[in-house]
Amino acid sequence: MLAITLADSGELVGAISITQMKQSRGNLGYWVGVPYWGRGICSAAAALMIDYGFAELKLAQLYAQHLPHNPASGKVMLKNGFTYQADVVVGPDTLKYYELNASEWQKLTLDKQEKNDWNS
């Protein structure tokens, strides 16, 4: 698990990790404190962790889940290329389940680089 901190002050605002790594898959999980919601902090941290998972850990797929009453977490996943798959039951909870393949992330990353090059 890694800390999510503010770049300017180093203030701790959350945490992020990839866990349950099996068969080239991993579970992306994160938490950001309420005062920091809506600032893009979690989306940015997730993008960095996704890069790490695919480039350094050599995972082929990441998955992530969120509770239905937290749609902002789903927006973080969607912004980073995850695709909603299904509702899944985990213990007493029903969760929204998303997946992202390394090949899709590579395509998204290349598209962003080309867009940045075009705008330069």
N, C-alpha and C positions, 0 to 999 in steps of 0.2 A: 504494500500500500504506500502511495506517495501523497505528500501534502500538496494541496492547491493553495498557492500564496499570491498575494497581489505583487505585481512586478515592481511598483514604485516604493512600497513600504515593507514588503516581506511578510505582511500580516497574514496569518493562517485563516483561510476562509472555507476550506473543505478538504476532501480526500478523494482519491481515485485509485483504482486497481484493476488488474486483470487476474482473475482467479479461476479455479476449476479447469485448468488447462489439461485437456485430454484429447488424444487423436487429432492434433493440429487445430483444436478449437479452444476458445477461451471466453470467459464471462466478463464483460466490461461492467464495472459498477462504480458509482460516484455519489458524492453527497456534497452539497454546498449550503452554507448557512443562509437562512431566510433574508438577512439584510443585503445579501449579495446576489439575489435572484434577479433575472432580467437584465443583466449587464453583459451577457455573452461569455462570462468567465468559464462556466461549465462546458459550453460548446468548444471553446478554445482548448481547455484542458483535455477534453475527450479527443479532439483531433490529434493532439500530441501523443496521447496514450495509444490511439489507434495506429499511428505511424510506428510507434515503438513495438506494438504487438505484431504487426506484419513485417517490419524491417528487421528488428532485432530478435524477436522471439520466433520468427518464421512461422507464425500461425497462418492457417489457410482461411479461417473463419472466426469472427467474433460474434457473440450474441449478447443481448441485453434485455432486461425486463423492467417494467415499472408497474406500480399500482394504478388502477384506472382513475383514481382521484388525484393523480399527479400528472396531468397531460403535458406539463412543461418538460418533464423528463423525456417524454416521447418526442417532443420537438427537438431536443438536443440530439437524440438518435437520428431523427429524420434529416436534420441539418448536416449530419456527418455521414449520410449515405445509407444508413440502415433501412431495411424494408420490414414493415410490419408483417408478421407471419400468421399469428393466431393468438387467441386467449388460451392460457395454460393454467392449470390448477397446481399450486405448490402449497402443500399443507392446507391451511384453512383459507388461503387467498387465491383469487383469480388474478393473474398478471397478464399484461400486454407483452408479447414476445416478439423480438426483432432480431434480424440477422444481417451481417455484412461480410461478404467474401473479399479476400485479398485482391482478386482481379477487379472487382468493382471499385475498391478504394484506389487502386493504381490508376484506373480510368478517370475517376474524379480528380485525383491529384494532378494528372497530366492536363486535364481540361482546365483546371485552375491556373496551372503554370502557363498554358497557351493564352488564356485570357489576360493574365498579367503581362505577358510579353507583348501582346497586341496593344494593350493600353499604355505601354511604356514609350 
